Amino acid sequence: MGGFELPDAGRIVLSGRDLTGLPAHRRPVNTVFQNYALFPHLTVYENVAFGLRSRRFPEAVIRRKVEYALGLLRLESLVHRYPHQLSAGSLPARVRQVIYRGAWSGTFTGGR
């Protein structure tokens, strides 16, 4: 789905849109690697906001969406921590995945 491999057969359809021929950088999906590929020089807040900033969302929208997602996952107390300060139980990569999906699906009603 991320576009790193071409399918041998069939199509890749997301929300009714055929993504099969789209290059990876044009697909509205995010890849969360198993090793929690976080930017070590960014805080939890900055890591979560990264995908939204790369898509050029306004800062006010980014702030609302990040705060909403971290609140939803009860991770507000971790916003100023860096990846080396987190335990595996914090699951920071999930946070990035959730905020990215929410940004595209409109899931985060509190973050609009």
HELIX and SHEET records of a PDB file:
HELIX    1   1 ALA A   24  ARG A   26  5                                   3    
HELIX    2   2 VAL A   44  SER A   54  1                                  11    
HELIX    3   3 GLU A   59  LEU A   72  1                                  14    
HELIX    4   4 GLU A   76  LEU A   78  5                                   3    
HELIX    5   5 PRO A   83  GLN A   85  5                                   3    
HELIX    6   6 ALA A   88  SER A   90  5                                   3    
HELIX    7   7 PRO A   92  SER A  105  1                                  14    
HELIX    8   8 THR A  109  GLY A  111  5                                   3    
SHEET    1   A 2 VAL A  13  LEU A  14  0                                        
SHEET    2   A 2 ARG A  17  ASP A  18 -1                                        
END                                                                             
